[in-house]
Amino acid sequence: MRALQPLRDPSPLRRRRRREQHRRAGRRPFRRPTAIAVAVLATGHQATVPADDAVLITTHRMARVDIDPAARTAHVTAGVRWQQVIDAAVPFGLAPLNGSSPLVGVVGYTLGGGLSPTMGRAHGWAADHVTSLEAVTADGALRHVDAASEPDLFWALRGGKSNFGVVTAMEFALFPVTRLWAGGLFFDGADAAAVLHAYARVTADAPDELSSSIALLRLPALPGVPAFLADRFAVHVRISYLGPAAEATELVAPLRAAAPVLVDTLGPMPYASFAQIHNDPADPAPFMERTAMLRSLTAEAVEELLAGAGPTADCPAHFVELRHLGGALARSADNAVGHRDAAFALWVVGVGAPDAFTAMNAYADTLLQRMRPWSTGGRYLNFMAAQDTGVSDVSAAYDEADHHRLRSIKRRFDPHNLFRLNHNIPPEEHPMNDDRLQLLTDHAAIADALHRYAAGLDHGDADLLASALTEDAVVDLTPATGRIGLEFPVLKPREAVVGALIPAVGPLDTSHVISNIRATVDGDTARVHCYAMAQHYLPQEGPGPDRTRHALMMNRYEADLTRDGRTWRISRLTIDNAWFEGDETVLLPGD
């Protein structure tokens, strides 16, 4: 970590030159092993799917931080944790949009959106402030990714987690903050109703400078758990305010007055002490988690949450948390982070032996179902569990249009879904633009017009035959009939075509087979070439296997068609004969 020393390479231009040298030399740091999935692990803070029979890339040793105090940016490599960034940035009077724990990896947290409990509502999602990334994509290319060089990939990486490549470095904005007015309020769980209702009122009118959360805690007596919280039900309100102490005191006054306070740690705090706000555990442990996004926290929603997780609830999970969203987190940004319309993120977490997770997950399902009337239907990606990896589960983390776009970009950069051992976004299966879709639709409708023409003749159905023709249609059989010694006039318009062909062909036992259709569409007109094999028997003789008198024709159709709304109709049809077999007199009327 070199943040406190003169920067050896602070220049983006110099980094770009170095990348260009690598490109010209043909250097690629990574080659895709055929058919083997690739998983990426930095700090291991979030559980994902097992990486059996896969390549596991660990980035924890890539732990360099460079601070550019003039530009107010940090450049970090893939294994950096938030405490390293804080330690490097604070001496310059700067701070990032970090998570609640100093041990969380910067890259994974940010690619999943990045919900900062210190300044999120003031500045938005961490992903909103990424200025560039270095990523190795599935083709083995090391790419510099920003809004100018790779706009689609830049959009997708920020919110798409590890689906689009291995991010080896990232640059993001820092903010001129040295102190917070922050900390927590702890209450006895018996007062959960009063505190939750007060919290709902405070957050309803909270300024953007106030970021907060509330957790219903049921913590066991384990190392690291304060004695006053061990083996009891308690409520923890977390506060971070970017403003004067007098304003902060006024904002939290309703919370302090809601019930007797067990412990009050609110007050001025150096930014470097941010971890004291949540006091997240430092030791690794197995855990389960479930999440949902809520559109509001009404009085009714509070009561339902209390019924499911309050003092009288049978709750095996260790905490049920609400994180306040809105403010800058609701502002639009050009990246894949979704569900910015949500007001709260609901998070259920249980820690312990995996055999206890069955009951915890069942409880979480029930609680989320209870809160469904206030749910947006979305989920926060960084709070999603290892089992929430189905396509429908992952798509719930995104707005619908964004998920479609992510799948399209995935097909471009990882068509074989190499990066799938995660909350996976599969490649788009059948990409098709509107023009291509319209062309295929037109070809099907054109073929249908030819089939309606043939079926109308075979079944003696005048209406069906007429549906295949424009009002001014022209049908010219003379090239075909002339070859076999018959005379047949050019027929026009549609009324004359139907009036001549239905009496002539309709009574016969006929079967037309249309094949080899080749159509060229030009706007609302089309030119078609195809074959039509037509077998003709005298009336009622077709089904008899002993009948040999027939007229078999292989004809060539050349047709012009016109679009009529959604339907294509034949405007001109010229029929020529390729070959003939049988008795042409079968075709003579009245034979």
LUMMI-601936 format. One record per residue: x, y, z of N, C-alpha, C in turn; residue in three letters. Coordinates in steps of 0.05 Angstrom, whole numbers, plus 5000, padded with zeros to 4 digits. Atoms other than C-alpha are relative to their C-alpha. Example, Ala and Ser with C-alpha at 12.3 -4.5 7.8 and 13.67 -1.06 7.14 Angstrom:
BEGIN
501849765000524649105156501850245000Ala 498449764999527349795143498550225014Ser 
This chain:
BEGIN
501749765000500050005000501850255000Met 498249785004503250654977498550275002Arg 501649765001497951174992501350235014Ala 498949794984502051565043502850084989Leu 497449945012508251594998499550144973Gln 500349885026509451994934499249784980Pro 501050205018505751634879502049954977Leu 498150075021510151254830498750034973Arg 501450005026504951234776497250125003Asp 502649894996499351724789498650074974Pro 501049905025498351884716498349804985Ser 501650175017492451574679501249964972Pro 498850025026496151734615502249795000Leu 497850194999502151334637498949715002Arg 501250264998497750744656498949914973Arg 501050075026494450774588502349924981Arg 497750075017501350774554501049725006Arg 499150264992503350164594498249784989Arg 501950205011496949794573500449984970Arg 499650005029498249994500502549844993Glu 497650155005505249704504499449705003Gln 500750284997502349054530498449904976His 501750095022497249034475501749964975Arg 498350025024502449154420501849765002Arg 498350234997506748614449498549735000Ala 501650245000500948134447499849865026Gly 500050134974501248004521497149995011Arg 502650044988495047714552500449845026Arg 499350144975495247514626498449765006Pro 501950214993489747004623499049874975Phe 501250155023487446464575497849825010Arg 502450154991480646134580500449714996Arg 500050295003480945384594497349914989Pro 502450085013475945054549498149865018Thr 502350134986469244874582500449995030Ala 499649994971471945014652499150275011Ile 501049754988468245524694502250135016Ala 498049844985472146074729498550155022Val 501149854977470546344798502250195010Ala 498249794990473646964830499550035030Val 500249974971475047024905502050215009Leu 498249804989477847634939500249965030Ala 500050034971476047675013498349785010Thr 501850214991470747135015497850095018Gly 502049894981465947595052497249914993His 502750085008459847375011500149724989Gln 500150285009458046645000498849994972Ala 501150065027456846394929499949704996Thr 500250285006456245724895502749865002Val 497550154999461545174903501550024973Pro 498349985024467345214853501349724994Ala 499050275006468044454843500649984970Asp 499350045028471444254778500250274984Asp 499849745012473044984763502750125007Ala 497649854994478745474763499250225020Val 500549804979478745904826502350204999Leu 498149785000482346574819499850155026Ile 500049844976484246894885501650254996Thr 498749745005486047624884500950145026Thr 499549874975487447754958502850125003His 497349894998494847874947500450254983Arg 499949755016493348444898498950225017Met 501049824979492948954953501450275000Ala 498849735002495549624929497950214999Arg 501849775000492150294941501750244992Val 498849745007494150944907497950225002Asp 501949774997490851604926501150234983Ile 499449755014490752204880498550225014Asp 501549804984488952764928499050234983Pro 500949785017488453284873497549934985Ala 502450095015483552884832497849895018Ala 501850124981480252604895499149724990Arg 500650275009480651894869501849805014Thr 498450224990483151224894500349804977Ala 499550225019486250694849500849765017His 499550234983485950004881500249754982Val 499950265013487749304859498049815013Thr 502450164995483048714865499649905029Ala 500250124974484648464935499850205023Gly 500049794979484249124973497449995016Val 502349984982479549175033499650295008Arg 500749724995476049805057501850135021Trp 498349874980480549915118502550114987Gln 497649905014486449985071499550274986Gln 500749755014482950525031499650225020Val 500449794979480850895094502750095011Ile 497349934990487950875121501550174981Asp 498649855020490551145056498750274994Ala 501449765008485251675043499750215022Ala 500649824977483951975112502250215004Val 498049794996490752325117499850234980Pro 500449795019488852715055497350145003Phe 502749884995482052915085497949904982Gly 501950125019478352445038498949745011Leu 501350254992473651855047498549884977Ala 501550145021470451325002497149935009Pro 502750104994463351044999500349715009Leu 499450274990465450435040497649865012Asn 502050154986461349885071500150035030Gly 500149984971459849765144502349875013Ser 497850144988465649295155502750084987Ser 497449935012473049485145501249764986Pro 498850245011474448765124498849924973Leu 501350075025469948755062501850094977Val 498549935024473348744994498750224985Gly 501049765014472749394955498749934974Val 501050055027471749104886497449855000Val 502550155000466448574901497650175010Gly 502149834988462449064945499150204979Tyr 500749795019462649604891498649894975Thr 501350125024460949144832497249915006Leu 502750074992454748924871498250245006Gly 501549764995452449644878501550185021Gly 498649854979455649864944498250195015Gly 501849844983450850114997501550095025Leu 498349894978454850565043498250095023Ser 501549914977452150645114501050275011Pro 499049744990456351275124499150234983Thr 500649775017454751705063498349924976Met 501550105023450251295017497850194991Gly 502249835008444151745019500950274991Arg 498949745009448552355009501249994972Ala 498550015025452452104949499249784981His 500950215018449051484921501549745004Gly 498750265000451550784906503050034994Trp 497249995006458950654906500649964970Ala 499650065028458350384835499650254983Ala 500549755015455851074813502550174997Asp 497749834999462651374828502649864990His 497750135012467250874793500650154974Val 499249855024471151234739501449824979Thr 498950195019474850644707500649745014Ser 499350264990476549914715502049874982Leu 498350185016481749414692498749725003Glu 501450264999478448744674501149814979Ala 499350215019480548094642497449864993Val 502550125009474747844601500449714991Thr 499950285006473147134579501849924977Ala 498250065023477347184516502950035008Asp 497349974991483547314559501150274996Gly 499049735005484148044540499850175026Ala 500049804978486148554593499050264988Leu 501349775011481649144581500050235020Arg 500549764985481649854606497150084994His 502949975003474249984617499150265012Val 501249764989471150664623497850084980Asp 502349915016465451064592500750044971Ala 499249955027469451224530501049754986Ala 498750235013473350584516498249764996Ser 501850245001468150044531497450075014Glu 502349904986461550384547498149785010Pro 501950214992457249754549501149835023Asp 498750154978462149354591500250165025Leu 499849834977463149944637497350025014Phe 502850004988455549984647499549745014Trp 500850264989454949244660501649925025Ala 498350084977460849144708499050135025Leu 500949854976458049674755497149925007Arg 502650114993452349264783499749714992Gly 500150275010453648614746501749805015Gly 498450174983458248334800502349874984Lys 497750145013463247804773499249864975Ser 501050145024459247614711501550064974Asn 499049905026463347984659503149994998Phe 497150025001470647854677501250025028Gly 498549974975475947884730501050285002Val 499149734996476648594754502650005016Val 497450004987483948694771500750265014Thr 499549744988483749434788497650184995Ala 502349825002478849994798500750285010Met 499749724991478850754804497350125006Glu 502649884992473451134840500450265015Phe 499949744988471851804870500149985031Ala 499949964971473252024942498750265006Leu 501549774992469652554981501550145023Phe 498649854980472453115025498549995027Pro 501350044974470052845092502149895020Val 498150104980474252765155498649915025Thr 501450074975468952705210497149954994Arg 502950065001461952425219498850075027Leu 501550004974456752535272498549734998Trp 500950285006455351795280500149835026Ala 500050194978454551195325497449845001Gly 502450174998448750785352498550055026Gly 501850014977442950745400499149725004Leu 500950274993441450085435497650025019Phe 502450014983434549935465499449715007Phe 501050274994431549345500497949924980Asp 501950105020427548905453497150045007Gly 502849954992421249015494499050264989Ala 500749745010421249725467500150014969Asp 499650005029421849505394497850154986Ala 502249875013414949765375500450305000Ala 499749714998416150465401502450104984Ala 497649915014423150505371499549984969Val 500450045029421050225302498150224989Leu 501949805010415150705296501450285000His 498549755000419751285316502050014977Ala 498150015022424851065265498650054974Tyr 501649955024419551045211499450294996Ala 500649715002417651765227502550164994Arg 497549855005424852005228500949974971Val 499050055028426651685161498150124979Thr 502049895020420251945128500850284990Ala 499249735007423052655129503050055002Asp 497149974995430452525135501450144977Ala 498549875022435252975096502049794988Pro 498250195013440052635047502549965015Asp 497550024985445852765094499849795022Glu 500450204979442852255143499849724988Leu 500150285007444451525129499549845026Ser 500750144975441551025179499049724994Ser 501250275001439250315193499049935028Ser 501050104974435649935248500049704998Ile 499850294999436749215269498849895025Ala 501150154977432848745313501949775005Leu 497750194994438348335347499249785019Leu 500250234982438247655378502749865000Arg 497250095002445647535390500649815023Leu 499250194978448446935429502450105015Pro 497749924984453646995483502549874988Ala 497650105013459746905439502250215002Leu 497849805000466647235438499550224980Pro 500449775017466047935410497350135004Gly 502749894995458748025431500050145027Val 500149864974458048575484498249865020Pro 501550144979455448315550497150105001Ala 502849904997449348775549498249924977Phe 501650105023447148465482499849695000Leu 499950295001448747735496497549875010Ala 502350164992442847255498497650175008Asp 502349844995437647805496499050114973Arg 501149875024433048135445500450305004Phe 499449714998435348845431499550134973Ala 500349835024434449405380502450184997Val 497649835005440349765349499450194977His 500349805020439450415311502750124993Val 497349915009445550625269499650274986Arg 500349735010446551355250502750094989Ile 497749865010451451725205499050264987Ser 501049745009450452475192502350174991Tyr 498149825011454352945148499050295004Leu 500949734994452853605182500650075029Gly 499449904973453254015245498749835022Pro 500950164978452353675312497350085010Ala 502649914991446454115331497849904983Ala 502150115018442553895269499649705005Glu 500250294996444253165282498549945026Ala 501450044974441953215355497050044997Thr 502849955004435353505333498749774984Glu 501150215017434352965280499549745016Leu 500250254986435452385328498450025027Val 501449964975431652685387497549825002Ala 502350184997425252295371500849715006Pro 499150274995429251645373500949985029Leu 499150014972432551805439497750025020Arg 502349984982425751975468498049774997Ala 502050215005422251355441499949805023Ala 499950204978424450905499502750045015Ala 497549984985429850835552502349884983Pro 497750085017436650785518501949845018Val 498150164986441250225540502950114997Leu 497449895006447450505506499750214978Val 500149795020448351155467502850074993Asp 497249945009454751225426500050234979Thr 500249805021452351795381501750255008Leu 498449774995456952385373502050044978Gly 497949965020462752675333501949764998Pro 498350245004467052125303501950054977Met 498249995023473352125261499249794979Pro 500950185021471851805194501449735003Tyr 498550254997477251285208498749805019Ala 501350174981472851015264497349904991Ser 502750065011466950865218499049725009Phe 500850284993467050115238498449995026Ala 501550004975464250315306497050044997Gln 502949965004457550485275498549745001Ile 501450265001455549765260501349795018His 498650204984460749385299499749724989Asn 500250265013460648815249502149815012Asp 498150204989464048165272502549994983Pro 497450015014471348095253500849714993Ala 499350285005471747325255498349884979Asp 501650145020469546895197498249795012Pro 501950204990463446455206498049944978Ala 502150065020458246085163497550175007Pro 502449844996451946495153498049964978Phe 502149995020445346525117498950284998Met 501149735003441947145089497850004979Glu 502249965019435647345053499350304999Arg 500449715003433448025027497650064983Thr 502249895017427848434997500250305001Ala 500149715001426949154976497150095007Met 502649904992421149545008499650274989Leu 500649745011417650134977499350215021Arg 500749814979415550435043500149865027Ser 500150104973415450355118497750135015Leu 502449894988408350515138499649895028Thr 500650104973405450415207499149714998Ala 500950275004402149785180502449814995Glu 497650165006408849535153501649955026Ala 498650044975412049655221498749795017Val 501450204984406649255256500449724989Glu 499650275012407448675207502949915006Glu 497250084994415048685217500249925030Leu 499950064971414048685293498749725005Leu 501350264996409248095287501849774991Ala 498350215010414447705248502749995013Gly 497350004990420847925283500250155027Ala 500049854975418848305346500249835025Gly 499650144974418848115420498749735003Pro 501550254996413647565415500449804977Thr 499650175023416047265349502049775006Ala 498250224999419346585344502050034977Asp 498149925021425446835306502749865004Cys 497450134997431546375297502350154988Pro 497849845012435446895256501250185021Ala 498649834980440547325292499550294997His 501049725002438447985263498350044975Phe 501749915022433148295220500450304998Val 499149725003435348955192498550144978Glu 501049825021432449535153502150224995Leu 498149785007437250005116498450204983Arg 501449785013434450675095501350074973His 499149935027435150815020499150284993Leu 500949735008432651414980502350194999Gly 497949805003436352064975501549974974Gly 498350035024442152024926499949714990Ala 500250285009441151264924497749964980Leu 502350015018434651404886500550134973Ala 499449865025437951824832500949814978Arg 499350175023438851524763503050034995Ser 497250015007445851334740500349814977Ala 499650175024448551014677501649755007Asp 498850264994450050334706497849805006Asn 502050214998446549674721498849975028Ala 501250024973444949794795497050074999Val 502949975004437449704799498450075025Gly 501949964979431349834841500650255017His 499549754987432950554858497550135011Arg 502549904989425650664874499449905028Asp 500650114973426050264939500750205021Ala 499549824977425750625006501749865021Ala 498550144979428850075049500949734988Phe 499150285006432949435041499649845026Ala 500550184978430548885087502049774998Leu 497950215000435948385108499749835024Trp 500250204978435347745149502549845000Val 497550144999441747425173500149815024Val 499550194979443346805214502849904999Gly 497350094999450246575236500149755017Val 499750244984452345895260500549754983Gly 499650255014452645165240498149974977Ala 501750035023449845005171497449845005Pro 502450164996444944495200497750175013Asp 502149834989441245075233498850184979Ala 500949825021440245435167497349934989Phe 502650085011434145025146497850155014Thr 502149864985429945315202500250304995Ala 499649715004432946015191498950084973Met 500949935027431446005116496949984999Asn 503050034999424245755129498850255013Ala 501049764986423346325178500250254981Tyr 499649775017426246835129497950004977Ala 502050025021421546585074497350105010Asp 502549914988415646695120499950305005Thr 499949724995417847385141499850164974Leu 500149855026419047615069497349984988Leu 502750025010412247355051498150195015Gln 501649814985409147765107500450294991Arg 499349735008412648385081499450054970Met 500549975028410548265009498350244992Arg 501749775008405048805009501650264997Pro 498349765001410649325018502549964983Trp 497650065016415748994973499850104972Ser 499949935029417949254905500249764982Thr 499450245015419348544884502949974994Gly 497250015005426648704879501749905023Gly 498150084980432848484917502650154997Arg 497349885001439548784935502149794996Tyr 498250225008444948374901502049935022Leu 497950064980450148434956498849865025Asn 501250134978445148165007498749734992Phe 501350255009443047554966501749765008Met 498750244989444646854991501149824978Ala 498850195019448446284960497849844985Ala 502150165014441845924944498450174981Gln 501549835017439046534909501450054973Asp 498449985024442646384844498549914975Thr 501650075023436946164799499650254982Gly 500349785019435446594737497950205011Val 502149834990429046864768500950155025Ser 499049874976432547014834501850234992Asp 498049805008438247394801498650234985Val 501449795015433647774754498550195018Ser 501449824981429948044815501850225011Ala 498149794991436248444831500250234980Ala 499749805021435348854767497350094990Tyr 502349925015430249264731499849834975Asp 500450195021427248844675501650074975Glu 498649925024430149244617503049985004Ala 497250024994436949264651501049714999Asp 499250285000437048504659500249904971His 499850085028435648414585502650114987His 497649885011441248894568502549855011Arg 497850154988445948524616500549744986Leu 499750265014444547864581501150044972Arg 499049945026445848184514503050065001Ser 497249944996452548464538501649755008Ile 498850264992454147794570500649834975Lys 499550165024453447454502502450114984Arg 497749895015458547934472502649945014Arg 497550024986463747874526500549725013Phe 499650274988462547174555497849814989Asp 502250165012458246774506499749725010Pro 500150274989460046104538499550005030His 500649984971458346354608502249895017Asn 497650094984465346224634499750095029Leu 500349894973463846674694497149955009Phe 502750084993457846304721499749905029Arg 500150094972459746094792499550245018Leu 500749754986456246694822497050044998Asn 502849935005449447034821499950064970His 499450015029449446874747498050154983Asn 501549885022447047284689500749844975Ile 499350165023446746794631500050164974Pro 500049855026448347024560497249984987Pro 502550005016442447214517500249774980Glu 499950255016440546584480499650054970Glu 500649955028437646854415499850304996His 500149715005439547574404498750064973Pro 501349945025435147874351499050295001Met 500949735000434148594333497350024987Asn 502849975010427448874311499949964970Asp 500150035029429248894237500149704993Asp 499850295006431248154237497449865007Arg 502650124992424947964275497850074980Leu 502049925019420648354226500449854974Gln 499550155025424048014166499149725002Leu 500950274996422747324195497049985000Leu 502949994999415547514209498950034972Thr 500949965027414747764138500349754983Asp 499650245015417647134108497949795007His 502050194993412846704148497250084989Ala 502549915010406947134127499849974970Ala 499950035029409047114054499549704992Ile 500450285005409446354056497149935005Ala 502850064994402546344088498250094977Asp 501649915023399746744029500049804977Ala 499850215021402346223980498549755008Leu 501450244991399545664023497050045000His 502949955002392746004026499149974971Arg 500750035028392746043950499849714992Tyr 500150285007394445303943497749855013Ala 502250144985389545073997497350084989Ala 502649925012383945483966499449844976Gly 500450175024384945103901499349715008Leu 500350284993385544423934497349945013Asp 502550044986379244513976497650134987His 502249865013375144913927498850225017Gly 500949804981374745463979500550284988Asp 499849745013373346123944501050225019Ala 499349794981374046554007503049985007Asp 497250044993380846244025501750094976Leu 498549925023383346343953500050304998Leu 500149715002380947063953501750145021Ala 498549874979384447204019503050014993Ser 497250015008391147053985500650214978Ala 499649835023390047573930499250295006Leu 500849724998389748333925497550044982Thr 502449965017383448633893500750024971Glu 499349985028387248783829502049794991Asp 498150225006391048123827499849904972Ala 499850125027393447823762501349735003Val 498950275000394547073753500449924971Val 499450075027398046863689501049724999Asp 499350285003398046113676501049934972Leu 499550075028399546163602502849884995Thr 497550145005407045983606499849705006Pro 500250284993405145333641498149854982Ala 502050155016398945143602500849984971Thr 499150015028402145313535501949784996Gly 498150225003407644803548498749734996Arg 501350265002402544243552497750014981Ile 501950005022398244463494497350105008Gly 502649894992392644803532500050304999Leu 500349715001390045503525498550095025Glu 501349904976388345893588500650305001Phe 499649715001387346653590501450115026Pro 499149854976390847143637497650095015Val 502349944984386247253695500550255017Leu 499949764983384847923729497250135000Lys 498749984974382548213776499349765018Pro 500450234981381447793840497349864995Arg 502650125004374047673825500149814977Glu 499850175024375747393756501749765006Ala 498250224994381446963784498549795015Val 501550194984376946643836497849874983Val 502250105016371246583787500849804979Gly 499150185020375446203737501349755012Ala 498550234989379945763781498449815017Leu 501550174982374945513832498349804983Ile 501450205016370345193778501849814985Pro 498350175016376244933739501649805016Ala 498350174984380644643794498649895024Val 501450084976376044603854498849735000Gly 501350275000372143983832502049774998Pro 498150225003378443593818501149915027Leu 498550094977382043173869502950094996Asp 497449885004388243603874501650025026Thr 498349954976394143693921502450164990Ser 497849835006398944273915502150005023His 497849994980405744263951501850234993Val 498249765004409444933957502749945013Ile 497450054989416944883966502050204989Ser 497749835010423645243958499250304998Asn 500949725001420645923976502450185005Ile 497949794997425646493965498650274997Arg 501449755000422947173983502050235005Ala 498549754996426047863976498050225008Thr 501949804990422448394018501250284997Val 499249725003422849134001497750175010Asp 502149844988418649534049497449845001Gly 502650125000411349354036499549834975Asp 500250185023412748943973502149785002Thr 498250225000416148283960499949864973Ala 499850165024418547863902500749715009Arg 499750274990417947103911500449814976Val 499750235018420446493872499749755016His 500450264986418245793891499149794980Cys 501050225016416245113865497249935011Tyr 502650114992409144833866499649744985Ala 500650265013408144093852497049955005Met 502950034998400843963836499249744986Ala 501150265011397643273826497050034997Gln 502849975006390843263793498849734992His 501750225008385742703789497250104994Tyr 502849935005378742713763498449985027Leu 501550014975373342823816499449725010Pro 500550254985372842253867501949784991Gln 498250215009378541873833502650005015Glu 497449974987384242133875500549785021Gly 499550204979383341643933500449724990Pro 499950275010383141033888502849934990Gly 497350075008389940683883500149884972Pro 499950125026387840343818499650214978Asp 500349795020386741013783502750094991Arg 497349915011392541193737499850254983Thr 500349765017389641763697500350255018Arg 499549774983392542393726501650204984His 498349795012396143043710501850115022Ala 498149914979402443173752501850214988Leu 498549775010405743853743502050095021Met 498149864983412044143772500350284988Met 500149735010411044883764501950195016Asn 498449794988415345493778498150255004Arg 501649764995411746073812501950245003Tyr 498749744995414246783806497850205008Glu 502249844989410047253848500950265011Ala 499749744986409547973870497950015022Asp 501949984978406348083938500150285012Leu 500349744987403948683976499149965029Thr 500850014973403348794050497350155004Arg 502649884994396148944072499649995030Asp 500050014971396749134145502049795010Gly 498350214991399548504178500049764981Arg 500450235019397548054119501350064973Thr 498949985027401247934054498149874980Trp 501850105021397247833990501550004973Arg 498750015026399247633919498750204982Ile 501049805020398648203869500449914972Ser 499750125027401447833809501449735003Arg 498950274999402947093799500349894972Leu 499450125026406246803737500949715005Thr 499550284996406346043732501249884975Ile 498750145022411145663687500449715008Asp 499850294995412044913680502949904996Asn 497350125002418644553694499849734986Ala 500550255013416043863675497249915005Trp 502850094998409543493664500049704996Phe 500350295003407342773671497049945001Glu 502850094999400542453655498450104977Gly 502049945021394342653616499050285004Asp 500849724996393343393606497050054998Glu 502949965003386043293589498549995027Thr 501250004973384743173663499450295009Val 500249734992385543923669497850154985Leu 502049875016380244083617497350015015Leu 502649984987373644343646498049824988Pro 502250175010367943853640500949744990Gly 499150265010372443263622498849785016Asp 
